Amino acid sequence: MGEDQALTLILEDNTNYVEERIWFASDNFRLRTSLIKSPNGFSQTTFYSEIRKLPPKEAA
């Protein structure tokens, strides 16, 4: 977990490098990016945004 409250996962083996980063932009809005690099020079990136439904707030 970084100082910016983002979770970064890095997976490496002899052939691939994968980095995924997950963070919340607000209470119900999550962002996720991933980067995949292969030794043959191929790279792939993805971006996801996810909105989760929150229960209604109780009336005061």
PDBQT receptor file of N, H, CA, C and O in Angstrom, charges set to zero:
ATOM      1  N   MET A   1       0.854  -1.162   0.000  1.00  0.00    +0.000 N 
ATOM      2  CA  MET A   1       0.000   0.000   0.000  1.00  0.00    +0.000 C 
ATOM      3  C   MET A   1       0.902   1.226   0.000  1.00  0.00    +0.000 C 
ATOM      4  O   MET A   1       1.774   1.362   0.858  1.00  0.00    +0.000 OA
ATOM      5  N   GLY A   2       0.691   2.112  -0.957  1.00  0.00    +0.000 N 
ATOM      6  H   GLY A   2      -0.018   2.001  -1.654  1.00  0.00    +0.000 HD
ATOM      7  CA  GLY A   2       1.525   3.301  -1.069  1.00  0.00    +0.000 C 
ATOM      8  C   GLY A   2       1.011   4.449  -0.221  1.00  0.00    +0.000 C 
ATOM      9  O   GLY A   2      -0.067   4.375   0.367  1.00  0.00    +0.000 OA
ATOM     10  N   GLU A   3       1.802   5.510  -0.170  1.00  0.00    +0.000 N 
ATOM     11  H   GLU A   3       2.679   5.570  -0.648  1.00  0.00    +0.000 HD
ATOM     12  CA  GLU A   3       1.406   6.706   0.574  1.00  0.00    +0.000 C 
ATOM     13  C   GLU A   3       0.128   7.323   0.015  1.00  0.00    +0.000 C 
ATOM     14  O   GLU A   3      -0.601   8.008   0.732  1.00  0.00    +0.000 OA
ATOM     15  N   ASP A   4      -0.141   7.081  -1.268  1.00  0.00    +0.000 N 
ATOM     16  H   ASP A   4       0.452   6.525  -1.850  1.00  0.00    +0.000 HD
ATOM     17  CA  ASP A   4      -1.345   7.616  -1.905  1.00  0.00    +0.000 C 
ATOM     18  C   ASP A   4      -2.556   6.700  -1.720  1.00  0.00    +0.000 C 
ATOM     19  O   ASP A   4      -3.588   6.900  -2.361  1.00  0.00    +0.000 OA
ATOM     20  N   GLN A   5      -2.437   5.700  -0.850  1.00  0.00    +0.000 N 
ATOM     21  H   GLN A   5      -1.599   5.537  -0.329  1.00  0.00    +0.000 HD
ATOM     22  CA  GLN A   5      -3.500   4.742  -0.537  1.00  0.00    +0.000 C 
ATOM     23  C   GLN A   5      -3.880   3.854  -1.727  1.00  0.00    +0.000 C 
ATOM     24  O   GLN A   5      -4.997   3.340  -1.782  1.00  0.00    +0.000 OA
ATOM     25  N   ALA A   6      -2.972   3.676  -2.663  1.00  0.00    +0.000 N 
ATOM     26  H   ALA A   6      -2.064   4.094  -2.618  1.00  0.00    +0.000 HD
ATOM     27  CA  ALA A   6      -3.197   2.773  -3.788  1.00  0.00    +0.000 C 
ATOM     28  C   ALA A   6      -2.460   1.457  -3.517  1.00  0.00    +0.000 C 
ATOM     29  O   ALA A   6      -1.337   1.451  -3.012  1.00  0.00    +0.000 OA
ATOM     30  N   LEU A   7      -3.103   0.364  -3.857  1.00  0.00    +0.000 N 
ATOM     31  H   LEU A   7      -4.015   0.369  -4.267  1.00  0.00    +0.000 HD
ATOM     32  CA  LEU A   7      -2.499  -0.952  -3.724  1.00  0.00    +0.000 C 
ATOM     33  C   LEU A   7      -1.841  -1.307  -5.057  1.00  0.00    +0.000 C 
ATOM     34  O   LEU A   7      -2.500  -1.294  -6.097  1.00  0.00    +0.000 OA
ATOM     35  N   THR A   8      -0.558  -1.620  -5.029  1.00  0.00    +0.000 N 
ATOM     36  H   THR A   8      -0.024  -1.631  -4.184  1.00  0.00    +0.000 HD
ATOM     37  CA  THR A   8       0.159  -2.007  -6.238  1.00  0.00    +0.000 C 
ATOM     38  C   THR A   8       0.646  -3.433  -6.080  1.00  0.00    +0.000 C 
ATOM     39  O   THR A   8       1.357  -3.753  -5.127  1.00  0.00    +0.000 OA
ATOM     40  N   LEU A   9       0.263  -4.291  -7.017  1.00  0.00    +0.000 N 
ATOM     41  H   LEU A   9      -0.314  -4.031  -7.791  1.00  0.00    +0.000 HD
ATOM     42  CA  LEU A   9       0.688  -5.690  -7.026  1.00  0.00    +0.000 C 
ATOM     43  C   LEU A   9       1.626  -5.899  -8.201  1.00  0.00    +0.000 C 
ATOM     44  O   LEU A   9       1.318  -5.498  -9.323  1.00  0.00    +0.000 OA
ATOM     45  N   ILE A  10       2.772  -6.526  -7.951  1.00  0.00    +0.000 N 
ATOM     46  H   ILE A  10       3.022  -6.852  -7.040  1.00  0.00    +0.000 HD
ATOM     47  CA  ILE A  10       3.732  -6.813  -9.011  1.00  0.00    +0.000 C 
ATOM     48  C   ILE A  10       4.021  -8.307  -8.997  1.00  0.00    +0.000 C 
ATOM     49  O   ILE A  10       4.403  -8.868  -7.970  1.00  0.00    +0.000 OA
ATOM     50  N   LEU A  11       3.837  -8.941 -10.140  1.00  0.00    +0.000 N 
ATOM     51  H   LEU A  11       3.527  -8.485 -10.975  1.00  0.00    +0.000 HD
ATOM     52  CA  LEU A  11       4.109 -10.363 -10.306  1.00  0.00    +0.000 C 
ATOM     53  C   LEU A  11       5.131 -10.521 -11.420  1.00  0.00    +0.000 C 
ATOM     54  O   LEU A  11       4.962  -9.979 -12.513  1.00  0.00    +0.000 OA
ATOM     55  N   GLU A  12       6.185 -11.264 -11.138  1.00  0.00    +0.000 N 
ATOM     56  H   GLU A  12       6.322 -11.704 -10.250  1.00  0.00    +0.000 HD
ATOM     57  CA  GLU A  12       7.226 -11.491 -12.140  1.00  0.00    +0.000 C 
ATOM     58  C   GLU A  12       7.595 -12.964 -12.163  1.00  0.00    +0.000 C 
ATOM     59  O   GLU A  12       7.622 -13.626 -11.126  1.00  0.00    +0.000 OA
ATOM     60  N   ASP A  13       7.879 -13.467 -13.355  1.00  0.00    +0.000 N 
ATOM     61  H   ASP A  13       7.857 -12.929 -14.197  1.00  0.00    +0.000 HD
ATOM     62  CA  ASP A  13       8.492 -14.774 -13.502  1.00  0.00    +0.000 C 
ATOM     63  C   ASP A  13       9.530 -14.670 -14.616  1.00  0.00    +0.000 C 
ATOM     64  O   ASP A  13       9.892 -13.560 -15.007  1.00  0.00    +0.000 OA
ATOM     65  N   ASN A  14      10.005 -15.768 -15.124  1.00  0.00    +0.000 N 
ATOM     66  H   ASN A  14       9.710 -16.670 -14.807  1.00  0.00    +0.000 HD
ATOM     67  CA  ASN A  14      11.059 -15.730 -16.146  1.00  0.00    +0.000 C 
ATOM     68  C   ASN A  14      10.595 -15.161 -17.472  1.00  0.00    +0.000 C 
ATOM     69  O   ASN A  14      11.417 -14.765 -18.299  1.00  0.00    +0.000 OA
ATOM     70  N   THR A  15       9.292 -15.114 -17.685  1.00  0.00    +0.000 N 
ATOM     71  H   THR A  15       8.624 -15.435 -17.013  1.00  0.00    +0.000 HD
ATOM     72  CA  THR A  15       8.805 -14.679 -18.993  1.00  0.00    +0.000 C 
ATOM     73  C   THR A  15       7.931 -13.433 -18.985  1.00  0.00    +0.000 C 
ATOM     74  O   THR A  15       7.840 -12.753 -20.007  1.00  0.00    +0.000 OA
ATOM     75  N   ASN A  16       7.294 -13.116 -17.881  1.00  0.00    +0.000 N 
ATOM     76  H   ASN A  16       7.368 -13.669 -17.051  1.00  0.00    +0.000 HD
ATOM     77  CA  ASN A  16       6.339 -12.004 -17.880  1.00  0.00    +0.000 C 
ATOM     78  C   ASN A  16       6.513 -11.099 -16.664  1.00  0.00    +0.000 C 
ATOM     79  O   ASN A  16       7.031 -11.508 -15.625  1.00  0.00    +0.000 OA
ATOM     80  N   TYR A  17       6.065  -9.857 -16.828  1.00  0.00    +0.000 N 
ATOM     81  H   TYR A  17       5.644  -9.524 -17.672  1.00  0.00    +0.000 HD
ATOM     82  CA  TYR A  17       6.005  -8.874 -15.757  1.00  0.00    +0.000 C 
ATOM     83  C   TYR A  17       4.590  -8.327 -15.749  1.00  0.00    +0.000 C 
ATOM     84  O   TYR A  17       4.102  -7.853 -16.775  1.00  0.00    +0.000 OA
ATOM     85  N   VAL A  18       3.927  -8.387 -14.607  1.00  0.00    +0.000 N 
ATOM     86  H   VAL A  18       4.322  -8.772 -13.774  1.00  0.00    +0.000 HD
ATOM     87  CA  VAL A  18       2.558  -7.893 -14.485  1.00  0.00    +0.000 C 
ATOM     88  C   VAL A  18       2.509  -6.935 -13.301  1.00  0.00    +0.000 C 
ATOM     89  O   VAL A  18       2.969  -7.255 -12.205  1.00  0.00    +0.000 OA
ATOM     90  N   GLU A  19       1.943  -5.757 -13.541  1.00  0.00    +0.000 N 
ATOM     91  H   GLU A  19       1.570  -5.497 -14.432  1.00  0.00    +0.000 HD
ATOM     92  CA  GLU A  19       1.776  -4.771 -12.475  1.00  0.00    +0.000 C 
ATOM     93  C   GLU A  19       0.329  -4.316 -12.485  1.00  0.00    +0.000 C 
ATOM     94  O   GLU A  19      -0.193  -3.893 -13.517  1.00  0.00    +0.000 OA
ATOM     95  N   GLU A  20      -0.314  -4.406 -11.330  1.00  0.00    +0.000 N 
ATOM     96  H   GLU A  20       0.111  -4.749 -10.493  1.00  0.00    +0.000 HD
ATOM     97  CA  GLU A  20      -1.703  -3.964 -11.216  1.00  0.00    +0.000 C 
ATOM     98  C   GLU A  20      -1.796  -2.966 -10.074  1.00  0.00    +0.000 C 
ATOM     99  O   GLU A  20      -1.201  -3.155  -9.014  1.00  0.00    +0.000 OA
ATOM    100  N   ARG A  21      -2.555  -1.898 -10.308  1.00  0.00    +0.000 N 
ATOM    101  H   ARG A  21      -3.039  -1.744 -11.170  1.00  0.00    +0.000 HD
ATOM    102  CA  ARG A  21      -2.697  -0.828  -9.318  1.00  0.00    +0.000 C 
ATOM    103  C   ARG A  21      -4.186  -0.595  -9.099  1.00  0.00    +0.000 C 
ATOM    104  O   ARG A  21      -4.946  -0.458 -10.058  1.00  0.00    +0.000 OA
ATOM    105  N   ILE A  22      -4.605  -0.550  -7.826  1.00  0.00    +0.000 N 
ATOM    106  H   ILE A  22      -3.988  -0.661  -7.047  1.00  0.00    +0.000 HD
ATOM    107  CA  ILE A  22      -6.012  -0.411  -7.464  1.00  0.00    +0.000 C 
ATOM    108  C   ILE A  22      -6.143   0.714  -6.440  1.00  0.00    +0.000 C 
ATOM    109  O   ILE A  22      -5.392   0.767  -5.467  1.00  0.00    +0.000 OA
ATOM    110  N   TRP A  23      -7.108   1.618  -6.668  1.00  0.00    +0.000 N 
ATOM    111  H   TRP A  23      -7.718   1.575  -7.459  1.00  0.00    +0.000 HD
ATOM    112  CA  TRP A  23      -7.330   2.694  -5.705  1.00  0.00    +0.000 C 
ATOM    113  C   TRP A  23      -8.761   3.196  -5.823  1.00  0.00    +0.000 C 
ATOM    114  O   TRP A  23      -9.429   2.985  -6.835  1.00  0.00    +0.000 OA
ATOM    115  N   PHE A  24      -9.222   3.869  -4.762  1.00  0.00    +0.000 N 
ATOM    116  H   PHE A  24      -8.679   4.041  -3.939  1.00  0.00    +0.000 HD
ATOM    117  CA  PHE A  24     -10.563   4.450  -4.737  1.00  0.00    +0.000 C 
ATOM    118  C   PHE A  24     -10.465   5.941  -4.998  1.00  0.00    +0.000 C 
ATOM    119  O   PHE A  24      -9.723   6.651  -4.319  1.00  0.00    +0.000 OA
ATOM    120  N   ALA A  25     -11.219   6.416  -5.986  1.00  0.00    +0.000 N 
ATOM    121  H   ALA A  25     -11.822   5.840  -6.537  1.00  0.00    +0.000 HD
ATOM    122  CA  ALA A  25     -11.291   7.851  -6.268  1.00  0.00    +0.000 C 
ATOM    123  C   ALA A  25     -12.306   8.513  -5.332  1.00  0.00    +0.000 C 
ATOM    124  O   ALA A  25     -12.199   9.702  -5.034  1.00  0.00    +0.000 OA
ATOM    125  N   SER A  26     -13.291   7.735  -4.872  1.00  0.00    +0.000 N 
ATOM    126  H   SER A  26     -13.378   6.769  -5.114  1.00  0.00    +0.000 HD
ATOM    127  CA  SER A  26     -14.266   8.180  -3.873  1.00  0.00    +0.000 C 
ATOM    128  C   SER A  26     -14.783   6.931  -3.166  1.00  0.00    +0.000 C 
ATOM    129  O   SER A  26     -14.307   5.828  -3.438  1.00  0.00    +0.000 OA
ATOM    130  N   ASP A  27     -15.742   7.086  -2.271  1.00  0.00    +0.000 N 
ATOM    131  H   ASP A  27     -16.128   7.982  -2.050  1.00  0.00    +0.000 HD
ATOM    132  CA  ASP A  27     -16.241   5.942  -1.502  1.00  0.00    +0.000 C 
ATOM    133  C   ASP A  27     -16.794   4.817  -2.372  1.00  0.00    +0.000 C 
ATOM    134  O   ASP A  27     -16.690   3.647  -2.005  1.00  0.00    +0.000 OA
ATOM    135  N   ASN A  28     -17.370   5.151  -3.497  1.00  0.00    +0.000 N 
ATOM    136  H   ASN A  28     -17.454   6.102  -3.795  1.00  0.00    +0.000 HD
ATOM    137  CA  ASN A  28     -17.991   4.121  -4.328  1.00  0.00    +0.000 C 
ATOM    138  C   ASN A  28     -17.412   4.047  -5.753  1.00  0.00    +0.000 C 
ATOM    139  O   ASN A  28     -18.023   3.432  -6.627  1.00  0.00    +0.000 OA
ATOM    140  N   PHE A  29     -16.271   4.648  -5.992  1.00  0.00    +0.000 N 
ATOM    141  H   PHE A  29     -15.774   5.147  -5.281  1.00  0.00    +0.000 HD
ATOM    142  CA  PHE A  29     -15.682   4.683  -7.336  1.00  0.00    +0.000 C 
ATOM    143  C   PHE A  29     -14.253   4.152  -7.276  1.00  0.00    +0.000 C 
ATOM    144  O   PHE A  29     -13.354   4.819  -6.764  1.00  0.00    +0.000 OA
ATOM    145  N   ARG A  30     -14.052   2.943  -7.807  1.00  0.00    +0.000 N 
ATOM    146  H   ARG A  30     -14.783   2.402  -8.224  1.00  0.00    +0.000 HD
ATOM    147  CA  ARG A  30     -12.742   2.293  -7.768  1.00  0.00    +0.000 C 
ATOM    148  C   ARG A  30     -12.107   2.308  -9.153  1.00  0.00    +0.000 C 
ATOM    149  O   ARG A  30     -12.782   2.090 -10.159  1.00  0.00    +0.000 OA
ATOM    150  N   LEU A  31     -10.813   2.565  -9.193  1.00  0.00    +0.000 N 
ATOM    151  H   LEU A  31     -10.265   2.742  -8.375  1.00  0.00    +0.000 HD
ATOM    152  CA  LEU A  31     -10.052   2.576 -10.437  1.00  0.00    +0.000 C 
ATOM    153  C   LEU A  31      -8.997   1.475 -10.378  1.00  0.00    +0.000 C 
ATOM    154  O   LEU A  31      -8.452   1.173  -9.316  1.00  0.00    +0.000 OA
ATOM    155  N   ARG A  32      -8.721   0.882 -11.540  1.00  0.00    +0.000 N 
ATOM    156  H   ARG A  32      -9.164   1.127 -12.402  1.00  0.00    +0.000 HD
ATOM    157  CA  ARG A  32      -7.732  -0.193 -11.595  1.00  0.00    +0.000 C 
ATOM    158  C   ARG A  32      -7.020  -0.137 -12.934  1.00  0.00    +0.000 C 
ATOM    159  O   ARG A  32      -7.654  -0.002 -13.980  1.00  0.00    +0.000 OA
ATOM    160  N   THR A  33      -5.719  -0.239 -12.896  1.00  0.00    +0.000 N 
ATOM    161  H   THR A  33      -5.204  -0.349 -12.046  1.00  0.00    +0.000 HD
ATOM    162  CA  THR A  33      -4.927  -0.310 -14.121  1.00  0.00    +0.000 C 
ATOM    163  C   THR A  33      -4.044  -1.548 -14.054  1.00  0.00    +0.000 C 
ATOM    164  O   THR A  33      -3.687  -2.013 -12.972  1.00  0.00    +0.000 OA
ATOM    165  N   SER A  34      -3.698  -2.072 -15.219  1.00  0.00    +0.000 N 
ATOM    166  H   SER A  34      -3.988  -1.694 -16.099  1.00  0.00    +0.000 HD
ATOM    167  CA  SER A  34      -2.750  -3.181 -15.252  1.00  0.00    +0.000 C 
ATOM    168  C   SER A  34      -1.824  -3.014 -16.446  1.00  0.00    +0.000 C 
ATOM    169  O   SER A  34      -2.189  -2.447 -17.476  1.00  0.00    +0.000 OA
ATOM    170  N   LEU A  35      -0.620  -3.525 -16.271  1.00  0.00    +0.000 N 
ATOM    171  H   LEU A  35      -0.324  -3.986 -15.434  1.00  0.00    +0.000 HD
ATOM    172  CA  LEU A  35       0.410  -3.495 -17.304  1.00  0.00    +0.000 C 
ATOM    173  C   LEU A  35       1.017  -4.883 -17.380  1.00  0.00    +0.000 C 
ATOM    174  O   LEU A  35       1.423  -5.442 -16.362  1.00  0.00    +0.000 OA
ATOM    175  N   ILE A  36       1.081  -5.444 -18.580  1.00  0.00    +0.000 N 
ATOM    176  H   ILE A  36       0.751  -4.990 -19.408  1.00  0.00    +0.000 HD
ATOM    177  CA  ILE A  36       1.684  -6.754 -18.805  1.00  0.00    +0.000 C 
ATOM    178  C   ILE A  36       2.788  -6.576 -19.835  1.00  0.00    +0.000 C 
ATOM    179  O   ILE A  36       2.553  -6.046 -20.921  1.00  0.00    +0.000 OA
ATOM    180  N   LYS A  37       4.006  -7.025 -19.489  1.00  0.00    +0.000 N 
ATOM    181  H   LYS A  37       4.197  -7.456 -18.607  1.00  0.00    +0.000 HD
ATOM    182  CA  LYS A  37       5.135  -6.955 -20.412  1.00  0.00    +0.000 C 
ATOM    183  C   LYS A  37       5.686  -8.351 -20.636  1.00  0.00    +0.000 C 
ATOM    184  O   LYS A  37       5.881  -9.116 -19.691  1.00  0.00    +0.000 OA
ATOM    185  N   SER A  38       5.935  -8.674 -21.901  1.00  0.00    +0.000 N 
ATOM    186  H   SER A  38       5.777  -8.052 -22.668  1.00  0.00    +0.000 HD
ATOM    187  CA  SER A  38       6.532  -9.958 -22.275  1.00  0.00    +0.000 C 
ATOM    188  C   SER A  38       7.955  -9.735 -22.768  1.00  0.00    +0.000 C 
ATOM    189  O   SER A  38       8.276  -8.643 -23.237  1.00  0.00    +0.000 OA
ATOM    190  N   PRO A  39       8.808 -10.738 -22.674  1.00  0.00    +0.000 N 
ATOM    191  CA  PRO A  39      10.199 -10.567 -23.104  1.00  0.00    +0.000 C 
ATOM    192  C   PRO A  39      10.349 -10.316 -24.611  1.00  0.00    +0.000 C 
ATOM    193  O   PRO A  39      11.387  -9.820 -25.050  1.00  0.00    +0.000 OA
ATOM    194  N   ASN A  40       9.334 -10.649 -25.398  1.00  0.00    +0.000 N 
ATOM    195  H   ASN A  40       8.491 -11.052 -25.041  1.00  0.00    +0.000 HD
ATOM    196  CA  ASN A  40       9.406 -10.419 -26.844  1.00  0.00    +0.000 C 
ATOM    197  C   ASN A  40       9.086  -8.966 -27.218  1.00  0.00    +0.000 C 
ATOM    198  O   ASN A  40       9.019  -8.630 -28.400  1.00  0.00    +0.000 OA
ATOM    199  N   GLY A  41       8.887  -8.104 -26.209  1.00  0.00    +0.000 N 
ATOM    200  H   GLY A  41       8.942  -8.377 -25.248  1.00  0.00    +0.000 HD
ATOM    201  CA  GLY A  41       8.616  -6.694 -26.467  1.00  0.00    +0.000 C 
ATOM    202  C   GLY A  41       7.142  -6.335 -26.475  1.00  0.00    +0.000 C 
ATOM    203  O   GLY A  41       6.794  -5.159 -26.575  1.00  0.00    +0.000 OA
ATOM    204  N   PHE A  42       6.268  -7.330 -26.370  1.00  0.00    +0.000 N 
ATOM    205  H   PHE A  42       6.551  -8.286 -26.289  1.00  0.00    +0.000 HD
ATOM    206  CA  PHE A  42       4.829  -7.087 -26.359  1.00  0.00    +0.000 C 
ATOM    207  C   PHE A  42       4.413  -6.515 -25.010  1.00  0.00    +0.000 C 
ATOM    208  O   PHE A  42       4.815  -7.031 -23.968  1.00  0.00    +0.000 OA
ATOM    209  N   SER A  43       3.614  -5.458 -25.020  1.00  0.00    +0.000 N 
ATOM    210  H   SER A  43       3.287  -5.038 -25.867  1.00  0.00    +0.000 HD
ATOM    211  CA  SER A  43       3.066  -4.860 -23.803  1.00  0.00    +0.000 C 
ATOM    212  C   SER A  43       1.565  -4.680 -23.977  1.00  0.00    +0.000 C 
ATOM    213  O   SER A  43       1.075  -4.402 -25.071  1.00  0.00    +0.000 OA
ATOM    214  N   GLN A  44       0.854  -4.845 -22.875  1.00  0.00    +0.000 N 
ATOM    215  H   GLN A  44       1.252  -5.070 -21.986  1.00  0.00    +0.000 HD
ATOM    216  CA  GLN A  44      -0.597  -4.643 -22.891  1.00  0.00    +0.000 C 
ATOM    217  C   GLN A  44      -0.966  -3.856 -21.640  1.00  0.00    +0.000 C 
ATOM    218  O   GLN A  44      -0.490  -4.162 -20.547  1.00  0.00    +0.000 OA
ATOM    219  N   THR A  45      -1.811  -2.850 -21.800  1.00  0.00    +0.000 N 
ATOM    220  H   THR A  45      -2.198  -2.602 -22.688  1.00  0.00    +0.000 HD
ATOM    221  CA  THR A  45      -2.304  -2.087 -20.657  1.00  0.00    +0.000 C 
ATOM    222  C   THR A  45      -3.828  -2.123 -20.656  1.00  0.00    +0.000 C 
ATOM    223  O   THR A  45      -4.464  -2.210 -21.707  1.00  0.00    +0.000 OA
ATOM    224  N   THR A  46      -4.396  -2.055 -19.466  1.00  0.00    +0.000 N 
ATOM    225  H   THR A  46      -3.880  -1.985 -18.612  1.00  0.00    +0.000 HD
ATOM    226  CA  THR A  46      -5.847  -1.996 -19.332  1.00  0.00    +0.000 C 
ATOM    227  C   THR A  46      -6.208  -0.983 -18.257  1.00  0.00    +0.000 C 
ATOM    228  O   THR A  46      -5.421  -0.698 -17.355  1.00  0.00    +0.000 OA
ATOM    229  N   PHE A  47      -7.412  -0.447 -18.375  1.00  0.00    +0.000 N 
ATOM    230  H   PHE A  47      -8.052  -0.678 -19.108  1.00  0.00    +0.000 HD
ATOM    231  CA  PHE A  47      -7.932   0.499 -17.398  1.00  0.00    +0.000 C 
ATOM    232  C   PHE A  47      -9.369   0.105 -17.096  1.00  0.00    +0.000 C 
ATOM    233  O   PHE A  47     -10.157  -0.145 -18.009  1.00  0.00    +0.000 OA
ATOM    234  N   TYR A  48      -9.705   0.052 -15.821  1.00  0.00    +0.000 N 
ATOM    235  H   TYR A  48      -9.065   0.255 -15.080  1.00  0.00    +0.000 HD
ATOM    236  CA  TYR A  48     -11.054  -0.285 -15.396  1.00  0.00    +0.000 C 
ATOM    237  C   TYR A  48     -11.558   0.786 -14.446  1.00  0.00    +0.000 C 
ATOM    238  O   TYR A  48     -10.790   1.313 -13.641  1.00  0.00    +0.000 OA
ATOM    239  N   SER A  49     -12.821   1.108 -14.529  1.00  0.00    +0.000 N 
ATOM    240  H   SER A  49     -13.445   0.680 -15.183  1.00  0.00    +0.000 HD
ATOM    241  CA  SER A  49     -13.471   1.947 -13.519  1.00  0.00    +0.000 C 
ATOM    242  C   SER A  49     -14.719   1.191 -13.079  1.00  0.00    +0.000 C 
ATOM    243  O   SER A  49     -15.469   0.662 -13.899  1.00  0.00    +0.000 OA
ATOM    244  N   GLU A  50     -14.918   1.155 -11.790  1.00  0.00    +0.000 N 
ATOM    245  H   GLU A  50     -14.308   1.584 -11.123  1.00  0.00    +0.000 HD
ATOM    246  CA  GLU A  50     -16.022   0.384 -11.228  1.00  0.00    +0.000 C 
ATOM    247  C   GLU A  50     -16.785   1.247 -10.224  1.00  0.00    +0.000 C 
ATOM    248  O   GLU A  50     -16.186   1.888  -9.360  1.00  0.00    +0.000 OA
ATOM    249  N   ILE A  51     -18.094   1.257 -10.346  1.00  0.00    +0.000 N 
ATOM    250  H   ILE A  51     -18.581   0.736 -11.048  1.00  0.00    +0.000 HD
ATOM    251  CA  ILE A  51     -18.941   1.984  -9.413  1.00  0.00    +0.000 C 
ATOM    252  C   ILE A  51     -19.732   0.951  -8.624  1.00  0.00    +0.000 C 
ATOM    253  O   ILE A  51     -20.393   0.086  -9.199  1.00  0.00    +0.000 OA
ATOM    254  N   ARG A  52     -19.657   1.052  -7.305  1.00  0.00    +0.000 N 
ATOM    255  H   ARG A  52     -19.120   1.755  -6.838  1.00  0.00    +0.000 HD
ATOM    256  CA  ARG A  52     -20.432   0.118  -6.501  1.00  0.00    +0.000 C 
ATOM    257  C   ARG A  52     -21.631   0.833  -5.903  1.00  0.00    +0.000 C 
ATOM    258  O   ARG A  52     -21.571   2.011  -5.550  1.00  0.00    +0.000 OA
ATOM    259  N   LYS A  53     -22.708   0.094  -5.801  1.00  0.00    +0.000 N 
ATOM    260  H   LYS A  53     -22.756  -0.862  -6.088  1.00  0.00    +0.000 HD
ATOM    261  CA  LYS A  53     -23.948   0.647  -5.267  1.00  0.00    +0.000 C 
ATOM    262  C   LYS A  53     -23.858   0.658  -3.746  1.00  0.00    +0.000 C 
ATOM    263  O   LYS A  53     -23.640  -0.382  -3.123  1.00  0.00    +0.000 OA
ATOM    264  N   LEU A  54     -24.026   1.827  -3.156  1.00  0.00    +0.000 N 
ATOM    265  H   LEU A  54     -24.203   2.671  -3.662  1.00  0.00    +0.000 HD
ATOM    266  CA  LEU A  54     -24.014   1.964  -1.720  1.00  0.00    +0.000 C 
ATOM    267  C   LEU A  54     -25.420   1.981  -1.176  1.00  0.00    +0.000 C 
ATOM    268  O   LEU A  54     -26.329   2.470  -1.848  1.00  0.00    +0.000 OA
ATOM    269  N   PRO A  55     -25.634   1.461   0.030  1.00  0.00    +0.000 N 
ATOM    270  CA  PRO A  55     -26.988   1.519   0.611  1.00  0.00    +0.000 C 
ATOM    271  C   PRO A  55     -27.365   2.974   0.897  1.00  0.00    +0.000 C 
ATOM    272  O   PRO A  55     -26.487   3.798   1.152  1.00  0.00    +0.000 OA
ATOM    273  N   PRO A  56     -28.645   3.295   0.857  1.00  0.00    +0.000 N 
ATOM    274  CA  PRO A  56     -29.068   4.671   1.134  1.00  0.00    +0.000 C 
ATOM    275  C   PRO A  56     -28.677   5.075   2.562  1.00  0.00    +0.000 C 
ATOM    276  O   PRO A  56     -28.702   4.260   3.485  1.00  0.00    +0.000 OA
ATOM    277  N   LYS A  57     -28.323   6.329   2.714  1.00  0.00    +0.000 N 
ATOM    278  H   LYS A  57     -28.303   6.990   1.964  1.00  0.00    +0.000 HD
ATOM    279  CA  LYS A  57     -27.979   6.840   4.048  1.00  0.00    +0.000 C 
ATOM    280  C   LYS A  57     -29.248   6.996   4.872  1.00  0.00    +0.000 C 
ATOM    281  O   LYS A  57     -30.305   7.364   4.360  1.00  0.00    +0.000 OA
ATOM    282  N   GLU A  58     -29.115   6.706   6.165  1.00  0.00    +0.000 N 
ATOM    283  H   GLU A  58     -28.256   6.407   6.581  1.00  0.00    +0.000 HD
ATOM    284  CA  GLU A  58     -30.244   6.852   7.089  1.00  0.00    +0.000 C 
ATOM    285  C   GLU A  58     -30.594   8.331   7.267  1.00  0.00    +0.000 C 
ATOM    286  O   GLU A  58     -29.705   9.179   7.345  1.00  0.00    +0.000 OA
ATOM    287  N   ALA A  59     -31.864   8.628   7.330  1.00  0.00    +0.000 N 
ATOM    288  H   ALA A  59     -32.586   7.939   7.267  1.00  0.00    +0.000 HD
ATOM    289  CA  ALA A  59     -32.298  10.010   7.583  1.00  0.00    +0.000 C 
ATOM    290  C   ALA A  59     -31.994  10.368   9.042  1.00  0.00    +0.000 C 
ATOM    291  O   ALA A  59     -32.198   9.559   9.947  1.00  0.00    +0.000 OA
ATOM    292  N   ALA A  60     -31.506  11.586   9.250  1.00  0.00    +0.000 N 
ATOM    293  H   ALA A  60     -31.340  12.243   8.515  1.00  0.00    +0.000 HD
ATOM    294  CA  ALA A  60     -31.139  12.000  10.621  1.00  0.00    +0.000 C 
ATOM    295  C   ALA A  60     -32.333  12.400  11.436  1.00  0.00    +0.000 C 
ATOM    296  O   ALA A  60     -32.189  12.770  12.601  1.00  0.00    +0.000 OA
TER     297      ALA A  60
